[in-house]
Amino acid sequence: MIYAALEAGRCFIGYDLLRSTRGFRFSAHGAHAEAVIGGQIAVGGGVALHAKLPELAEIRLLKDGRPVQEARLAQALTHRALEPGAYRIEAYRRHLGRKRAWIFSNPIYLQ
C-alpha cells in the first residue's frame, strides 16, 4: 500500500520536529470530479484547490514551480484555478528564530 501511494505520487514531505503534519490535506474539486495529491483533474470551468494544515503557517500555492497565492499565518488556503498545470503546496513555520520548511506536497495535475 505504501509503495503504491509513493508510485502514484500521493505523498508529501513533512518536518515533524517543528510540529506534527498529521491532518495535512491538499485536494482539488471540479464540477464533476475530485483529486488528491498525485491525481489529475480536468480544469473545465475551473477547479477549487484546498489546502488544510494542522497548525498556523505561511502557505504557498505554486503552479509549475511559480507562486500563485500565499497566506501568512493561516491554517487553510483556497484558490480557484482556471489554467492547466502542476499545483503544489509549500508551508513554512518559524522555529528557533528562523523560517523553516515544514511541508512540501507533491502536485495535483490540472489538465
N, C-alpha and C positions, 0 to 999 in steps of 0.2 A: 504494500500500500504506500509506504514512504517513497520507494523508488519510482512508482507510477506517478505520484504527485510531483516529484522532482523532474521527471522526464517531461511532464505536461507543463512545467513552469508554474505550478500552483504553490508558490512559496515566497517567502520574504526573509530578509536577514534582519535580525534584531539584536541589540546590545542590551541584554537584560541586567547588566550591572547598574546601569543608570536608573532603570525602572522596568518592571515586568512589561513585556509586549503582549501578554495574554489578553485577548479580546480585540486585537487589531483586525480591521476588516477593510477591504477595498473592493468595490463592486461597480458594475455598470448596468443601467436599467434603460432599455429602449421600449418602444411601443409594443413590440411583440416578443421580446427576448430579454434575457438577463445573462450576465457573465461575471465571473470572479477572476482573480489574478491568474494569468496564464491563458485565459479564454479569449474568444473572439466574438464580436457582435457587429451587426450592420449599423452604420450611422443613421441611415434613413432620414427622418425629420429631426434627429437629434438624440443624444444619449445623455442621461444624467449619471455622472460619476460621483460616487460617495465614498469618502474615507472616514473611518471612525477609529479613534485612538483611545487607549485605556487611560491616558493621562494628558494633561496640557502639554503642548509642544508647538514648535514652529513647524508648520506643514507646508510642503511644496508639492504642487502637481506639475509634472513635466510631460511634455508631448514631444516625442522624438528627441529627447535629451535637453529640450529647452523649457525653461519655466513658463507656465501659462497662468498660474494662480498661486497665491501664497496666503496663508492665515497665520498670524502671530498669536502665540499663547492660546491655542484652540484645541478642542478635542475632536472636531469634525470639520470636514471641508466638502462642499458640494459644488459641482461645476457642470454646466450644460455644454457638451462638446458637439460641434457641428461638422468637424472635419475628421477624416480618417487619420490614423496614426497610432503609435505605441504610447500609451499613457501610463505613468507610474508615479508612485508616491515616495517622497523622502521626508523624514521627520527628524528634528533636532531638539535636544534639550540642553540646558545649562547644567554643568557638573564641575565642581571644584573651580568655579570662576571662568570656565570656558564653554563655548558652544560645542557640543559633541554630537556626532552622528548617532542616531538611535534606531531608526527603522528605514530600510530600503526595500521597496516591493519590486517584484517582477512586474512587467507590464500587462495591461489589458489592451488587446488589439481592436481598434475600431476600423471597420472596413466599409 
